[in-house]
Amino acid sequence: MSTGRPKAAAPHPQHADAERLDTAAAVLALLADRTRLALLARLGLGEADVTTLTEATGAARPSVSQHLAKLRLAGLVATRKDGRRVVYSLRHGHLRRLVDEALNVADHQIGSLPPHD
């Protein structure tokens, strides 16, 4: 059924369903850890170094470093040097929006809020 609107070009190339599902499941598995989710939520606000991320998450510094290494290896976070500090950032806005939406779902479940689009 046509909506009367021209069909927009897909912003992303469509990969084989199995590959897309496997990759998406791997990303979601990384988000399934509370510390990693907290790190990504904080990075959604802007760049941060390990000290800032440790304070924001309340996790031990070695734990934060290990989780950041996993996120970096997965290609979800980027780094840059600022003097002696390593500064972390999210690689793209899709991840920020995914984390934001997961937290919004949590808000609805915790607060018994009605569903909406």
N, CA, C and O atoms as a printed pandas DataFrame, in Angstrom:
     atom_number atom_name residue_name chain_id  residue_number  x_coord  y_coord  z_coord
0              1         N          MET        A               1    0.843   -1.159    0.000
1              2        CA          MET        A               1    0.000    0.000    0.000
2              3         C          MET        A               1    0.898    1.235    0.000
3              4         O          MET        A               1    1.845    1.295    0.785
4              5         N          SER        A               2    0.635    2.197   -0.836
5              6        CA          SER        A               2    1.435    3.399   -0.956
6              7         C          SER        A               2    0.936    4.462    0.014
7              8         O          SER        A               2   -0.266    4.591    0.248
8              9         N          THR        A               3    1.886    5.231    0.582
9             10        CA          THR        A               3    1.523    6.299    1.502
10            11         C          THR        A               3    1.437    7.629    0.783
11            12         O          THR        A               3    1.074    8.640    1.384
12            13         N          GLY        A               4    1.768    7.638   -0.504
13            14        CA          GLY        A               4    1.730    8.873   -1.249
14            15         C          GLY        A               4    3.035    9.651   -1.158
15            16         O          GLY        A               4    3.222   10.633   -1.877
16            17         N          ARG        A               5    3.937    9.224   -0.283
17            18        CA          ARG        A               5    5.229    9.882   -0.151
18            19         C          ARG        A               5    6.265    9.104   -0.944
19            20         O          ARG        A               5    6.182    7.878   -1.030
20            21         N          PRO        A               6    7.246    9.800   -1.528
21            22        CA          PRO        A               6    8.303    9.075   -2.214
22            23         C          PRO        A               6    9.112    8.276   -1.201
23            24         O          PRO        A               6    9.324    8.717   -0.071
24            25         N          LYS        A               7    9.551    7.118   -1.612
25            26        CA          LYS        A               7   10.339    6.268   -0.731
26            27         C          LYS        A               7   11.747    6.847   -0.619
27            28         O          LYS        A               7   12.427    7.046   -1.626
28            29         N          ALA        A               8   12.172    7.112    0.600
29            30        CA          ALA        A               8   13.504    7.664    0.826
30            31         C          ALA        A               8   14.548    6.572    0.662
31            32         O          ALA        A               8   14.299    5.400    0.947
32            33         N          ALA        A               9   15.701    6.975    0.205
33            34        CA          ALA        A               9   16.812    6.035    0.074
34            35         C          ALA        A               9   17.237    5.594    1.471
35            36         O          ALA        A               9   17.239    6.389    2.410
36            37         N          ALA        A              10   17.592    4.333    1.594
37            38        CA          ALA        A              10   18.038    3.803    2.875
38            39         C          ALA        A              10   19.350    4.485    3.262
39            40         O          ALA        A              10   20.274    4.549    2.452
40            41         N          PRO        A              11   19.443    5.005    4.516
41            42        CA          PRO        A              11   20.657    5.704    4.922
42            43         C          PRO        A              11   21.836    4.764    5.137
43            44         O          PRO        A              11   22.982    5.210    5.175
44            45         N          HIS        A              12   21.572    3.495    5.276
45            46        CA          HIS        A              12   22.618    2.511    5.513
46            47         C          HIS        A              12   22.465    1.377    4.514
47            48         O          HIS        A              12   21.347    1.022    4.139
48            49         N          PRO        A              13   23.582    0.806    4.081
49            50        CA          PRO        A              13   23.463   -0.352    3.190
50            51         C          PRO        A              13   22.822   -1.517    3.933
51            52         O          PRO        A              13   23.084   -1.733    5.116
52            53         N          GLN        A              14   21.995   -2.251    3.237
53            54        CA          GLN        A              14   21.337   -3.401    3.853
54            55         C          GLN        A              14   22.226   -4.635    3.674
55            56         O          GLN        A              14   22.503   -5.049    2.548
56            57         N          HIS        A              15   22.666   -5.212    4.781
57            58        CA          HIS        A              15   23.499   -6.399    4.757
58            59         C          HIS        A              15   22.621   -7.626    4.919
59            60         O          HIS        A              15   21.439   -7.518    5.247
60            61         N          ALA        A              16   23.193   -8.766    4.692
61            62        CA          ALA        A              16   22.464  -10.023    4.858
62            63         C          ALA        A              16   21.851  -10.056    6.260
63            64         O          ALA        A              16   22.488   -9.657    7.235
64            65         N          ASP        A              17   20.620  -10.532    6.347
65            66        CA          ASP        A              17   19.917  -10.548    7.625
66            67         C          ASP        A              17   20.701  -11.241    8.733
67            68         O          ASP        A              17   20.746  -10.738    9.856
68            69         N          ALA        A              18   21.319  -12.383    8.444
69            70        CA          ALA        A              18   22.051  -13.120    9.474
70            71         C          ALA        A              18   23.211  -12.289   10.004
71            72         O          ALA        A              18   23.438  -12.249   11.214
72            73         N          GLU        A              19   23.942  -11.632    9.127
73            74        CA          GLU        A              19   25.069  -10.813    9.558
74            75         C          GLU        A              19   24.596   -9.622   10.392
75            76         O          GLU        A              19   25.205   -9.302   11.414
76            77         N          ARG        A              20   23.528   -8.972    9.969
77            78        CA          ARG        A              20   22.987   -7.833   10.712
78            79         C          ARG        A              20   22.515   -8.265   12.091
79            80         O          ARG        A              20   22.797   -7.599   13.088
80            81         N          LEU        A              21   21.794   -9.386   12.146
81            82        CA          LEU        A              21   21.284   -9.872   13.430
82            83         C          LEU        A              21   22.421  -10.267   14.362
83            84         O          LEU        A              21   22.377   -9.957   15.552
84            85         N          ASP        A              22   23.432  -10.942   13.844
85            86        CA          ASP        A              22   24.575  -11.342   14.667
86            87         C          ASP        A              22   25.307  -10.123   15.217
87            88         O          ASP        A              22   25.678  -10.092   16.390
88            89         N          THR        A              23   25.511   -9.130   14.375
89            90        CA          THR        A              23   26.210   -7.920   14.800
90            91         C          THR        A              23   25.385   -7.140   15.812
91            92         O          THR        A              23   25.916   -6.670   16.818
92            93         N          ALA        A              24   24.093   -7.003   15.550
93            94        CA          ALA        A              24   23.219   -6.296   16.490
94            95         C          ALA        A              24   23.168   -7.027   17.833
95            96         O          ALA        A              24   23.178   -6.385   18.883
96            97         N          ALA        A              25   23.115   -8.349   17.811
97            98        CA          ALA        A              25   23.094   -9.119   19.056
98            99         C          ALA        A              25   24.392   -8.920   19.834
99           100         O          ALA        A              25   24.371   -8.851   21.063
100          101         N          ALA        A              26   25.513   -8.828   19.136
101          102        CA          ALA        A              26   26.798   -8.601   19.800
102          103         C          ALA        A              26   26.832   -7.220   20.461
103          104         O          ALA        A              26   27.335   -7.077   21.575
104          105         N          VAL        A              27   26.301   -6.215   19.779
105          106        CA          VAL        A              27   26.241   -4.867   20.359
106          107         C          VAL        A              27   25.348   -4.874   21.590
107          108         O          VAL        A              27   25.716   -4.324   22.628
108          109         N          LEU        A              28   24.181   -5.491   21.481
109          110        CA          LEU        A              28   23.261   -5.537   22.623
110          111         C          LEU        A              28   23.858   -6.326   23.786
111          112         O          LEU        A              28   23.618   -5.989   24.946
112          113         N          ALA        A              29   24.629   -7.366   23.493
113          114        CA          ALA        A              29   25.283   -8.129   24.562
114          115         C          ALA        A              29   26.268   -7.244   25.318
115          116         O          ALA        A              29   26.381   -7.346   26.540
116          117         N          LEU        A              30   26.976   -6.384   24.606
117          118        CA          LEU        A              30   27.893   -5.459   25.278
118          119         C          LEU        A              30   27.132   -4.467   26.152
119          120         O          LEU        A              30   27.620   -4.060   27.207
120          121         N          LEU        A              31   25.938   -4.080   25.712
121          122        CA          LEU        A              31   25.121   -3.149   26.497
122          123         C          LEU        A              31   24.495   -3.821   27.717
123          124         O          LEU        A              31   24.023   -3.135   28.624
124          125         N          ALA        A              32   24.485   -5.139   27.750
125          126        CA          ALA        A              32   23.814   -5.872   28.819
126          127         C          ALA        A              32   24.594   -5.856   30.136
127          128         O          ALA        A              32   24.128   -6.409   31.132
128          129         N          ASP        A              33   25.760   -5.237   30.152
129          130        CA          ASP        A              33   26.540   -5.109   31.378
130          131         C          ASP        A              33   26.292   -3.720   31.981
131          132         O          ASP        A              33   26.385   -2.713   31.279
132          133         N          ARG        A              34   25.978   -3.667   33.270
133          134        CA          ARG        A              34   25.635   -2.399   33.916
134          135         C          ARG        A              34   26.751   -1.370   33.813
135          136         O          ARG        A              34   26.484   -0.203   33.526
136          137         N          THR        A              35   27.998   -1.779   34.042
137          138        CA          THR        A              35   29.110   -0.824   33.983
138          139         C          THR        A              35   29.297   -0.292   32.571
139          140         O          THR        A              35   29.485    0.910   32.382
140          141         N          ARG        A              36   29.247   -1.172   31.580
141          142        CA          ARG        A              36   29.400   -0.711   30.190
142          143         C          ARG        A              36   28.251    0.206   29.798
143          144         O          ARG        A              36   28.461    1.210   29.118
144          145         N          LEU        A              37   27.048   -0.130   30.219
145          146        CA          LEU        A              37   25.904    0.726   29.917
146          147         C          LEU        A              37   26.084    2.097   30.565
147          148         O          LEU        A              37   25.786    3.117   29.944
148          149         N          ALA        A              38   26.567    2.130   31.801
149          150        CA          ALA        A              38   26.817    3.400   32.490
150          151         C          ALA        A              38   27.904    4.204   31.775
151          152         O          ALA        A              38   27.798    5.423   31.648
152          153         N          LEU        A              39   28.939    3.522   31.314
153          154        CA          LEU        A              39   30.002    4.206   30.570
154          155         C          LEU        A              39   29.460    4.831   29.289
155          156         O          LEU        A              39   29.752    5.985   28.977
156          157         N          LEU        A              40   28.678    4.062   28.559
157          158        CA          LEU        A              40   28.131    4.564   27.298
158          159         C          LEU        A              40   27.135    5.691   27.541
159          160         O          LEU        A              40   27.078    6.644   26.764
160          161         N          ALA        A              41   26.356    5.594   28.607
161          162        CA          ALA        A              41   25.417    6.672   28.936
162          163         C          ALA        A              41   26.185    7.951   29.245
163          164         O          ALA        A              41   25.801    9.028   28.789
164          165         N          ARG        A              42   27.260    7.844   30.011
165          166        CA          ARG        A              42   28.065    9.037   30.330
166          167         C          ARG        A              42   28.727    9.584   29.075
167          168         O          ARG        A              42   28.763   10.799   28.882
168          169         N          LEU        A              43   29.254    8.711   28.216
169          170        CA          LEU        A              43   29.892    9.174   26.982
170          171         C          LEU        A              43   28.875    9.794   26.023
171          172         O          LEU        A              43   29.242   10.582   25.151
172          173         N          GLY        A              44   27.615    9.444   26.183
173          174        CA          GLY        A              44   26.568   10.077   25.383
174          175         C          GLY        A              44   26.436   11.565   25.683
175          176         O          GLY        A              44   25.875   12.319   24.888
176          177         N          LEU        A              45   26.949   11.979   26.824
177          178        CA          LEU        A              45   26.928   13.396   27.202
178          179         C          LEU        A              45   28.130   14.151   26.654
179          180         O          LEU        A              45   28.136   15.381   26.628
180          181         N          GLY        A              46   29.150   13.415   26.215
181          182        CA          GLY        A              46   30.364   14.041   25.676
182          183         C          GLY        A              46   31.602   13.266   26.065
183          184         O          GLY        A              46   31.543   12.310   26.837
184          185         N          GLU        A              47   32.706   13.689   25.526
185          186        CA          GLU        A              47   33.986   13.027   25.775
186          187         C          GLU        A              47   34.322   13.011   27.260
187          188         O          GLU        A              47   33.895   13.875   28.025
188          189         N          ALA        A              48   35.107   11.993   27.649
189          190        CA          ALA        A              48   35.532   11.904   29.047
190          191         C          ALA        A              48   36.776   11.027   29.147
191          192         O          ALA        A              48   36.993   10.134   28.327
192          193         N          ASP        A              49   37.585   11.298   30.165
193          194        CA          ASP        A              49   38.750   10.463   30.427
194          195         C          ASP        A              49   38.385    9.395   31.460
195          196         O          ASP        A              49   37.269    9.377   31.979
196          197         N          VAL        A              50   39.327    8.516   31.748
197          198        CA          VAL        A              50   39.059    7.391   32.654
198          199         C          VAL        A              50   38.688    7.883   34.053
199          200         O          VAL        A              50   37.809    7.310   34.696
200          201         N          THR        A              51   39.349    8.934   34.526
201          202        CA          THR        A              51   39.035    9.448   35.858
202          203         C          THR        A              51   37.584    9.913   35.936
203          204         O          THR        A              51   36.873    9.598   36.890
204          205         N          THR        A              52   37.156   10.659   34.935
205          206        CA          THR        A              52   35.778   11.147   34.893
206          207         C          THR        A              52   34.801    9.983   34.798
207          208         O          THR        A              52   33.766    9.979   35.464
208          209         N          LEU        A              53   35.133    8.996   33.969
209          210        CA          LEU        A              53   34.248    7.841   33.796
210          211         C          LEU        A              53   34.187    6.988   35.057
211          212         O          LEU        A              53   33.138    6.429   35.378
212          213         N          THR        A              54   35.301    6.885   35.768
213          214        CA          THR        A              54   35.321    6.142   37.029
214          215         C          THR        A              54   34.407    6.817   38.047
215          216         O          THR        A              54   33.640    6.152   38.742
216          217         N          GLU        A              55   34.496    8.141   38.129
217          218        CA          GLU        A              55   33.633    8.881   39.059
218          219         C          GLU        A              55   32.165    8.755   38.665
219          220         O          GLU        A              55   31.298    8.608   39.527
220          221         N          ALA        A              56   31.885    8.813   37.365
221          222        CA          ALA        A              56   30.498    8.769   36.881
222          223         C          ALA        A              56   29.847    7.410   37.110
223          224         O          ALA        A              56   28.645    7.335   37.368
224          225         N          THR        A              57   30.620    6.345   37.020
225          226        CA          THR        A              57   30.046    4.999   37.128
226          227         C          THR        A              57   30.119    4.437   38.542
227          228         O          THR        A              57   29.347    3.548   38.898
228          229         N          GLY        A              58   31.040    4.949   39.345
229          230        CA          GLY        A              58   31.230    4.402   40.681
230          231         C          GLY        A              58   31.959    3.066   40.674
231          232         O          GLY        A              58   32.076    2.423   41.716
232          233         N          ALA        A              59   32.447    2.644   39.524
233          234        CA          ALA        A              59   33.186    1.383   39.407
234          235         C          ALA        A              59   34.669    1.628   39.688
235          236         O          ALA        A              59   35.150    2.760   39.615
236          237         N          ALA        A              60   35.366    0.575   40.003
237          238        CA          ALA        A              60   36.807    0.670   40.241
238          239         C          ALA        A              60   37.529    0.998   38.928
239          240         O          ALA        A              60   37.117    0.561   37.853
240          241         N          ARG        A              61   38.598    1.765   39.036
241          242        CA          ARG        A              61   39.342    2.204   37.856
242          243         C          ARG        A              61   39.795    1.033   36.967
243          244         O          ARG        A              61   39.645    1.114   35.748
244          245         N          PRO        A              62   40.346   -0.057   37.540
245          246        CA          PRO        A              62   40.748   -1.174   36.673
246          247         C          PRO        A              62   39.553   -1.773   35.917
247          248         O          PRO        A              62   39.686   -2.174   34.761
248          249         N          SER        A              63   38.400   -1.831   36.567
249          250        CA          SER        A              63   37.197   -2.350   35.927
250          251         C          SER        A              63   36.772   -1.441   34.779
251          252         O          SER        A              63   36.436   -1.919   33.695
252          253         N          VAL        A              64   36.787   -0.126   35.019
253          254        CA          VAL        A              64   36.427    0.836   33.977
254          255         C          VAL        A              64   37.366    0.686   32.787
255          256         O          VAL        A              64   36.919    0.675   31.640
256          257         N          SER        A              65   38.647    0.573   33.050
257          258        CA          SER        A              65   39.626    0.420   31.967
258          259         C          SER        A              65   39.375   -0.844   31.161
259          260         O          SER        A              65   39.465   -0.819   29.933
260          261         N          GLN        A              66   39.064   -1.946   31.828
261          262        CA          GLN        A              66   38.781   -3.202   31.120
262          263         C          GLN        A              66   37.527   -3.093   30.267
263          264         O          GLN        A              66   37.505   -3.564   29.130
264          265         N          HIS        A              67   36.492   -2.481   30.802
265          266        CA          HIS        A              67   35.257   -2.320   30.037
266          267         C          HIS        A              67   35.469   -1.391   28.842
267          268         O          HIS        A              67   34.941   -1.645   27.759
268          269         N          LEU        A              68   36.231   -0.327   29.032
269          270        CA          LEU        A              68   36.527    0.577   27.919
270          271         C          LEU        A              68   37.320   -0.132   26.832
271          272         O          LEU        A              68   37.111    0.117   25.644
272          273         N          ALA        A              69   38.231   -1.016   27.234
273          274        CA          ALA        A              69   39.004   -1.786   26.248
274          275         C          ALA        A              69   38.076   -2.672   25.421
275          276         O          ALA        A              69   38.251   -2.781   24.207
276          277         N          LYS        A              70   37.095   -3.305   26.057
277          278        CA          LYS        A              70   36.132   -4.134   25.325
278          279         C          LYS        A              70   35.308   -3.293   24.359
279          280         O          LYS        A              70   35.080   -3.692   23.217
280          281         N          LEU        A              71   34.865   -2.131   24.820
281          282        CA          LEU        A              71   34.057   -1.247   23.971
282          283         C          LEU        A              71   34.881   -0.709   22.804
283          284         O          LEU        A              71   34.375   -0.554   21.692
284          285         N          ARG        A              72   36.136   -0.429   23.068
285          286        CA          ARG        A              72   37.027    0.059   22.000
286          287         C          ARG        A              72   37.291   -1.050   20.987
287          288         O          ARG        A              72   37.243   -0.816   19.780
288          289         N          LEU        A              73   37.566   -2.244   21.474
289          290        CA          LEU        A              73   37.814   -3.387   20.591
290          291         C          LEU        A              73   36.589   -3.672   19.719
291          292         O          LEU        A              73   36.731   -4.069   18.563
292          293         N          ALA        A              74   35.413   -3.474   20.258
293          294        CA          ALA        A              74   34.174   -3.698   19.508
294          295         C          ALA        A              74   33.868   -2.547   18.541
295          296         O          ALA        A              74   32.935   -2.634   17.743
296          297         N          GLY        A              75   34.652   -1.480   18.617
297          298        CA          GLY        A              75   34.436   -0.343   17.719
298          299         C          GLY        A              75   33.331    0.594   18.150
299          300         O          GLY        A              75   32.842    1.382   17.340
300          301         N          LEU        A              76   32.923    0.528   19.413
301          302        CA          LEU        A              76   31.831    1.372   19.886
302          303         C          LEU        A              76   32.308    2.700   20.446
303          304         O          LEU        A              76   31.567    3.684   20.441
304          305         N          VAL        A              77   33.552    2.732   20.932
305          306        CA          VAL        A              77   34.108    3.985   21.425
306          307         C          VAL        A              77   35.411    4.284   20.696
307          308         O          VAL        A              77   36.108    3.384   20.227
308          309         N          ALA        A              78   35.715    5.560   20.617
309          310        CA          ALA        A              78   36.955    6.031   20.004
310          311         C          ALA        A              78   37.801    6.701   21.080
311          312         O          ALA        A              78   37.288    7.089   22.130
312          313         N          THR        A              79   39.085    6.835   20.819
313          314        CA          THR        A              79   39.980    7.507   21.754
314          315         C          THR        A              79   40.804    8.551   21.024
315          316         O          THR        A              79   41.017    8.491   19.814
316          317         N          ARG        A              80   41.254    9.504   21.813
317          318        CA          ARG        A              80   42.237   10.476   21.329
318          319         C          ARG        A              80   43.105   10.861   22.516
319          320         O          ARG        A              80   42.667   10.819   23.666
320          321         N          LYS        A              81   44.329   11.232   22.221
321          322        CA          LYS        A              81   45.251   11.646   23.271
322          323         C          LYS        A              81   45.097   13.140   23.510
323          324         O          LYS        A              81   44.969   13.927   22.571
324          325         N          ASP        A              82   45.111   13.515   24.781
325          326        CA          ASP        A              82   45.108   14.916   25.184
326          327         C          ASP        A              82   46.226   15.040   26.217
327          328         O          ASP        A              82   45.998   14.891   27.417
328          329         N          GLY        A              83   47.421   15.312   25.739
329          330        CA          GLY        A              83   48.583   15.290   26.623
330          331         C          GLY        A              83   48.833   13.860   27.060
331          332         O          GLY        A              83   49.019   12.976   26.224
332          333         N          ARG        A              84   48.840   13.627   28.353
333          334        CA          ARG        A              84   49.050   12.271   28.877
334          335         C          ARG        A              84   47.742   11.511   29.053
335          336         O          ARG        A              84   47.747   10.303   29.290
336          337         N          ARG        A              85   46.622   12.221   28.935
337          338        CA          ARG        A              85   45.306   11.593   29.129
338          339         C          ARG        A              85   44.811   10.966   27.833
339          340         O          ARG        A              85   45.124   11.428   26.736
340          341         N          VAL        A              86   44.033    9.907   27.989
341          342        CA          VAL        A              86   43.291    9.318   26.870
342          343         C          VAL        A              86   41.838    9.723   27.067
343          344         O          VAL        A              86   41.253    9.492   28.126
344          345         N          VAL        A              87   41.270   10.322   26.044
345          346        CA          VAL        A              87   39.890   10.798   26.108
346          347         C          VAL        A              87   39.029    9.892   25.239
347          348         O          VAL        A              87   39.365    9.619   24.087
348          349         N          TYR        A              88   37.923    9.432   25.797
349          350        CA          TYR        A              88   37.014    8.506   25.117
350          351         C          TYR        A              88   35.784    9.237   24.602
351          352         O          TYR        A              88   35.350   10.234   25.180
352          353         N          SER        A              89   35.230    8.727   23.504
353          354        CA          SER        A              89   33.979    9.263   22.958
354          355         C          SER        A              89   33.229    8.138   22.256
355          356         O          SER        A              89   33.813    7.119   21.891
356          357         N          LEU        A              90   31.926    8.337   22.074
357          358        CA          LEU        A              90   31.136    7.375   21.303
358          359         C          LEU        A              90   31.500    7.508   19.836
359          360         O          LEU        A              90   31.809    8.603   19.366
360          361         N          ARG        A              91   31.465    6.397   19.111
361          362        CA          ARG        A              91   31.827    6.431   17.694
362          363         C          ARG        A              91   30.729    7.020   16.820
363          364         O          ARG        A              91   31.019    7.564   15.755
364          365         N          HIS        A              92   29.470    6.925   17.249
365          366        CA          HIS        A              92   28.390    7.483   16.441
366          367         C          HIS        A              92   27.118    7.679   17.272
367          368         O          HIS        A              92   26.943    7.092   18.339
368          369         N          GLY        A              93   26.244    8.528   16.736
369          370        CA          GLY        A              93   25.018    8.878   17.433
370          371         C          GLY        A              93   24.028    7.739   17.564
371          372         O          GLY        A              93   23.185    7.757   18.461
372          373         N          HIS        A              94   24.112    6.741   16.684
373          374        CA          HIS        A              94   23.190    5.605   16.799
374          375         C          HIS        A              94   23.333    4.943   18.167
375          376         O          HIS        A              94   22.341    4.573   18.795
376          377         N          LEU        A              95   24.558    4.802   18.613
377          378        CA          LEU        A              95   24.799    4.152   19.904
378          379         C          LEU        A              95   24.247    5.006   21.049
379          380         O          LEU        A              95   23.660    4.473   21.991
380          381         N          ARG        A              96   24.432    6.317   20.971
381          382        CA          ARG        A              96   23.886    7.202   21.998
382          383         C          ARG        A              96   22.368    7.063   22.066
383          384         O          ARG        A              96   21.786    6.980   23.148
384          385         N          ARG        A              97   21.735    7.040   20.887
385          386        CA          ARG        A              97   20.269    6.928   20.856
386          387         C          ARG        A              97   19.811    5.558   21.362
387          388         O          ARG        A              97   18.781    5.458   22.030
388          389         N          LEU        A              98   20.563    4.513   21.053
389          390        CA          LEU        A              98   20.225    3.171   21.532
390          391         C          LEU        A              98   20.277    3.119   23.058
391          392         O          LEU        A              98   19.371    2.580   23.694
392          393         N          VAL        A              99   21.322    3.671   23.636
393          394        CA          VAL        A              99   21.454    3.706   25.097
394          395         C          VAL        A              99   20.343    4.559   25.703
395          396         O          VAL        A              99   19.726    4.169   26.694
396          397         N          ASP        A             100   20.090    5.730   25.105
397          398        CA          ASP        A             100   19.014    6.595   25.601
398          399         C          ASP        A             100   17.674    5.870   25.586
399          400         O          ASP        A             100   16.908    5.959   26.546
400          401         N          GLU        A             101   17.387    5.156   24.506
401          402        CA          GLU        A             101   16.105    4.440   24.411
402          403         C          GLU        A             101   16.022    3.310   25.432
403          404         O          GLU        A             101   14.964    3.087   26.020
404          405         N          ALA        A             102   17.125    2.595   25.651
405          406        CA          ALA        A             102   17.120    1.531   26.666
406          407         C          ALA        A             102   16.814    2.125   28.040
407          408         O          ALA        A             102   16.058    1.540   28.815
408          409         N          LEU        A             103   17.393    3.274   28.340
409          410        CA          LEU        A             103   17.133    3.932   29.620
410          411         C          LEU        A             103   15.706    4.468   29.684
411          412         O          LEU        A             103   15.101    4.483   30.756
412          413         N          ASN        A             104   15.163    4.907   28.550
413          414        CA          ASN        A             104   13.767    5.348   28.519
414          415         C          ASN        A             104   12.818    4.184   28.798
415          416         O          ASN        A             104   11.827    4.344   29.511
416          417         N          VAL        A             105   13.117    3.023   28.241
417          418        CA          VAL        A             105   12.307    1.828   28.522
418          419         C          VAL        A             105   12.361    1.520   30.016
419          420         O          VAL        A             105   11.342    1.193   30.624
420          421         N          ALA        A             106   13.553    1.627   30.604
421          422        CA          ALA        A             106   13.691    1.396   32.047
422          423         C          ALA        A             106   12.842    2.382   32.841
423          424         O          ALA        A             106   12.192    2.004   33.815
424          425         N          ASP        A             107   12.848    3.648   32.423
425          426        CA          ASP        A             107   12.018    4.652   33.104
426          427         C          ASP        A             107   10.551    4.257   33.081
427          428         O          ASP        A             107    9.847    4.398   34.081
428          429         N          HIS        A             108   10.092    3.760   31.936
429          430        CA          HIS        A             108    8.690    3.350   31.812
430          431         C          HIS        A             108    8.386    2.158   32.713
431          432         O          HIS        A             108    7.330    2.101   33.342
432          433         N          GLN        A             109    9.307    1.215   32.772
433          434        CA          GLN        A             109    9.058    0.030   33.605
434          435         C          GLN        A             109    9.112    0.370   35.089
435          436         O          GLN        A             109    8.295   -0.113   35.873
436          437         N          ILE        A             110   10.055    1.183   35.460
437          438        CA          ILE        A             110   10.194    1.558   36.885
438          439         C          ILE        A             110    9.014    2.405   37.328
439          440         O          ILE        A             110    8.464    2.200   38.410
440          441         N          GLY        A             111    8.624    3.361   36.486
441          442        CA          GLY        A             111    7.575    4.294   36.860
442          443         C          GLY        A             111    6.189    3.892   36.415
443          444         O          GLY        A             111    5.244    4.666   36.569
444          445         N          SER        A             112    6.044    2.692   35.862
445          446        CA          SER        A             112    4.749    2.223   35.349
446          447         C          SER        A             112    4.112    3.244   34.428
447          448         O          SER        A             112    2.910    3.496   34.503
448          449         N          LEU        A             113    4.919    3.830   33.559
449          450        CA          LEU        A             113    4.438    4.839   32.615
450          451         C          LEU        A             113    3.760    4.153   31.432
451          452         O          LEU        A             113    4.144    3.044   31.061
452          453         N          PRO        A             114    2.770    4.792   30.843
453          454        CA          PRO        A             114    2.100    4.180   29.690
454          455         C          PRO        A             114    3.018    4.178   28.462
455          456         O          PRO        A             114    3.861    5.064   28.316
456          457         N          PRO        A             115    2.859    3.199   27.593
457          458        CA          PRO        A             115    3.685    3.160   26.380
458          459         C          PRO        A             115    3.301    4.275   25.417
459          460         O          PRO        A             115    2.170    4.761   25.423
460          461         N          HIS        A             116    4.252    4.665   24.600
461          462        CA          HIS        A             116    4.011    5.673   23.557
462          463         C          HIS        A             116    5.064    5.528   22.473
463          464         O          HIS        A             116    6.066    4.838   22.659
464          465         N          ASP        A             117    4.838    6.174   21.352
465          466        CA          ASP        A             117    5.842    6.198   20.278
466          467         C          ASP        A             117    6.576    7.495   20.288
467          468         O          ASP        A             117    7.462    7.710   19.461
